[in-house]
């Protein structure tokens, strides 16, 4: 299991490691951003391109910062 998934609970791990499309519905504070950043970091480590859409600029910056913290600054172009 990659380090990206080490802090996830079972439900988060299932969603983050899903190889196909996955709809995730969860309550506030349940770790959705943590799961999304882990999945994005994992995909970026596989040399894939990731696009994320958020409702606010603040949430986009938070998600980007978490991904960069996990995957490294060199993934910014993807």
Secondary structure, DSSP 4 states (H G I P E B T S, - for coil): --GGGTT--HHHHHHHT-SS-------TTSSHHHHHHHHHHHHHHTT-------SSHHHHHHHHHHHHHHH-GGGTT-
